[in-house]
Amino acid sequence: MNIRSYYLLLIIFLGCMSFAREAIPRLEIIEIDKGVFLHKSYSQVEGWGLVSANGLVVVNDHKAFIVDTPWSDRDTEKLVDWIRSKSYELLGSISTHSHDDRTAGIKWLNNHSIPTYATTLTNNILRDKGKAQARNSLEGNENALANGLLEVFYPGGGHTIDNVVVWLPKHQILFGGCFVRSRETEGLGYIGEAHIDKWPASAEKLLTNYSNAKIVVPGHGAVGDVELLRHTKYLAVKASSKAEKSIAKVLSE
């Protein structure tokens, strides 16, 4: 290969790398209710392609709280910069389970002395995976943060064993995270760590507790209302029934 061909290939390679980086859309921040902002970040996920992830910034009296970090340090920094550009005091963040689309920014937040929260179960999973843990651990099935601005509830296993949801009583908004499926989905998404047998009963708890939710935010996809909880339960029951039939078939052979 002559030197000219080498440099041509190098330029093409660097150009492809640049395109790959640019292919990830920018962080989006959209107000969905007064003082409640949806942040949406993106990542290329093997087997799934380009995937968006939802989180929230909840603001009250010029104090802000993040529900789930964006999917990268870069977007976490951008989100914090946006919060500070509004002159909001950032009180901390809560991560709703251990996957990267919820926790990728924990290390960055810790390094910048911003309080981070997760359940003890989530922190234990992060520790076992060698990942950064939230500095504060929540015990029990129900917790309040920011003087009751956010209420954290553990419904039981579903998408993961450690998934929690966040209720905003002032706004009647439920952040369901990856436990809740968007209306356009026809399946449960990634189930590599799911507890499908528990998911229907856990979904019923959400329907019982948050039937008055005016907005429901799934971990991925479009925002909806309480119908998302019914849709999630339907998908979980369907998947659970299939699993039971498969087990019964194996046992009968």
C-alpha positions in Angstrom: 0.0 0.0 0.0 1.5 3.3 -1.0 1.5 6.3 1.3 -1.3 8.1 -0.6 -3.6 5.1 -0.2 -2.8 4.8 3.5 -3.7 8.4 4.2 -6.9 8.1 2.1 -8.0 5.1 4.2 -7.1 6.9 7.4 -9.2 9.9 6.4 -12.1 7.6 5.6 -11.7 5.8 8.9 -11.6 9.0 10.9 -14.6 10.3 9.0 -16.6 7.1 9.9 -15.7 7.5 13.5 -16.8 11.1 13.5 -20.1 10.1 11.8 -20.7 7.4 14.4 -20.3 10.0 17.2 -22.6 12.4 15.4 -25.2 9.7 14.9 -26.1 9.8 18.6 -28.7 12.6 18.9 -28.3 15.4 21.3 -29.8 15.4 24.8 -33.4 16.6 24.7 -35.2 18.5 27.5 -38.9 19.0 27.3 -41.3 20.4 29.9 -44.3 18.0 30.3 -45.9 19.8 33.2 -45.1 23.0 35.1 -41.8 22.4 36.8 -41.4 18.8 35.4 -39.0 18.3 32.5 -38.5 15.1 30.5 -34.8 14.5 29.6 -34.2 12.1 26.8 -30.8 10.7 26.0 -29.6 8.2 23.4 -27.3 5.2 23.0 -26.4 2.6 20.4 -27.3 -0.7 22.0 -26.1 -4.0 20.6 -29.1 -5.9 19.2 -31.4 -3.0 19.6 -29.8 -0.2 17.6 -30.3 3.4 18.6 -32.4 3.6 21.7 -33.7 6.6 23.7 -34.1 6.7 27.4 -36.4 8.9 29.5 -35.6 10.6 32.8 -37.0 13.6 34.6 -35.9 16.9 36.2 -38.4 17.9 38.9 -38.2 21.6 40.0 -39.9 23.2 43.0 -39.0 26.6 44.5 -35.9 26.8 42.3 -34.6 23.4 43.6 -34.2 20.6 41.2 -34.0 16.8 41.5 -33.0 14.4 38.7 -34.9 11.1 38.2 -32.5 8.7 36.4 -29.3 10.0 34.9 -28.8 10.3 31.2 -27.0 7.5 29.3 -23.5 9.0 29.4 -21.2 11.3 31.4 -21.4 13.8 28.5 -25.2 14.1 28.6 -25.2 14.0 32.4 -22.8 17.0 32.4 -25.0 18.7 29.8 -28.1 18.1 32.0 -26.4 19.6 35.1 -25.2 22.6 33.0 -28.8 23.1 31.9 -30.1 23.0 35.4 -27.5 25.5 36.6 -28.2 27.8 33.7 -31.7 28.1 35.0 -30.3 29.1 38.5 -31.8 25.9 40.0 -30.1 24.4 43.1 -29.5 20.7 42.3 -30.4 18.6 45.3 -29.5 15.2 43.8 -30.5 12.3 41.7 -32.4 9.0 42.2 -31.7 6.0 40.0 -34.7 3.6 39.5 -32.6 0.4 38.8 -29.1 -0.7 38.1 -29.0 -0.6 34.3 -26.8 2.0 32.5 -29.7 3.9 31.1 -30.6 4.8 34.7 -27.2 4.9 36.4 -24.5 5.8 33.8 -24.1 9.3 35.2 -23.7 8.3 38.9 -19.9 8.4 38.9 -19.9 11.9 37.3 -22.4 13.2 39.8 -20.4 11.6 42.7 -17.2 13.2 41.4 -18.9 16.6 41.4 -20.3 16.3 45.0 -23.9 16.0 43.8 -25.9 13.7 46.1 -26.9 10.4 44.5 -29.6 8.0 45.7 -30.6 4.4 44.9 -32.1 1.5 46.9 -29.8 -0.7 48.8 -30.7 -3.5 46.4 -29.7 -1.4 43.4 -26.4 -0.3 45.1 -25.6 -4.0 45.9 -26.1 -4.9 42.2 -23.9 -2.0 41.1 -21.2 -3.0 43.6 -21.3 -6.6 42.4 -20.9 -5.4 38.8 -18.0 -3.2 39.7 -19.9 0.0 38.9 -20.2 3.3 40.7 -22.8 3.2 43.5 -25.1 6.0 44.6 -23.7 7.6 47.8 -27.1 7.3 49.6 -29.0 4.0 50.0 -32.8 3.9 50.4 -34.2 1.2 52.7 -37.7 -0.3 52.6 -40.4 -0.2 49.9 -41.4 3.4 50.3 -39.2 6.5 50.6 -39.7 10.3 50.3 -37.1 12.7 48.9 -36.8 16.5 48.7 -39.3 17.0 51.5 -41.9 14.8 49.8 -41.6 16.3 46.3 -40.7 12.7 45.2 -42.0 9.5 46.6 -40.1 6.3 45.7 -42.0 3.0 45.7 -40.9 -0.6 45.1 -43.7 -2.6 43.6 -41.8 -5.9 43.4 -39.9 -7.6 40.6 -40.6 -6.9 37.0 -38.1 -5.5 34.4 -35.5 -6.2 37.1 -35.6 -7.4 40.7 -34.6 -3.9 41.9 -36.9 -1.6 39.8 -38.6 1.2 41.6 -41.0 3.9 40.4 -41.2 7.6 41.4 -44.4 9.4 42.2 -44.8 13.2 42.1 -47.8 13.8 44.3 -47.9 17.5 43.6 -48.2 16.8 39.8 -49.9 13.4 39.9 -47.1 12.2 37.6 -45.8 8.6 37.8 -42.3 7.9 36.5 -42.4 4.2 35.8 -39.0 3.8 34.4 -38.3 0.5 32.5 -40.9 -1.3 34.6 -43.6 0.5 32.5 -43.9 -0.1 28.8 -44.9 2.6 26.3 -48.2 2.2 24.4 -46.5 1.6 21.1 -44.6 -1.5 22.4 -45.9 -5.0 21.8 -43.4 -6.8 24.1 -41.5 -6.3 27.4 -38.3 -5.2 25.8 -35.0 -6.5 27.3 -35.9 -9.3 29.7 -32.4 -10.7 30.4 -32.8 -9.9 34.1 -36.6 -9.7 34.3 -38.8 -11.4 36.8 -41.7 -12.1 34.5 -43.6 -14.3 37.0 -43.7 -11.3 39.4 -44.4 -8.6 36.9 -48.2 -8.9 36.6 -48.7 -8.7 40.4 -46.3 -5.8 40.6 -48.1 -4.0 37.8 -51.4 -4.5 39.6 -49.9 -2.7 42.7 -49.1 0.3 40.5 -52.7 0.3 39.1 -54.0 0.2 42.7 -51.7 2.9 44.1 -51.6 5.3 41.1 -55.0 5.0 39.4 -55.3 8.8 39.6 -52.0 9.4 37.7 -52.6 12.0 35.0 -49.2 11.4 33.3 -47.2 8.2 33.3 -43.7 8.3 32.0 -42.1 5.0 30.7 -38.4 4.4 30.7 -38.5 4.4 26.9 -40.9 5.7 24.3 -43.8 8.2 24.5 -45.3 9.6 27.6 -48.9 8.5 28.3 -51.4 8.2 31.1 -52.7 5.4 33.4 -53.4 3.3 30.3 -49.7 2.5 30.2 -50.0 0.6 33.5 -52.9 -1.5 32.1 -50.9 -2.1 28.9 -47.8 -3.1 30.9 -49.9 -5.5 33.0 -51.4 -7.0 29.8 -47.9 -7.6 28.3 -46.6 -9.1 31.6 -49.6 -11.5 31.9 -49.2 -12.5 28.3 -45.5 -13.2 28.7 -46.0 -15.0 32.1 -48.6 -17.2 30.5 -46.3 -18.1 27.7 -43.5 -18.9 30.2 -45.8 -21.2 32.2 -46.9 -23.1 29.1 -43.3 -23.5 28.0 -42.4 -24.9 31.5 -45.4 -27.2 31.5 -44.4 -28.5 28.1 -40.9 -29.3 29.2 -42.1 -31.1 32.3 -44.5 -33.2 30.3 -41.8 -34.4 27.9 
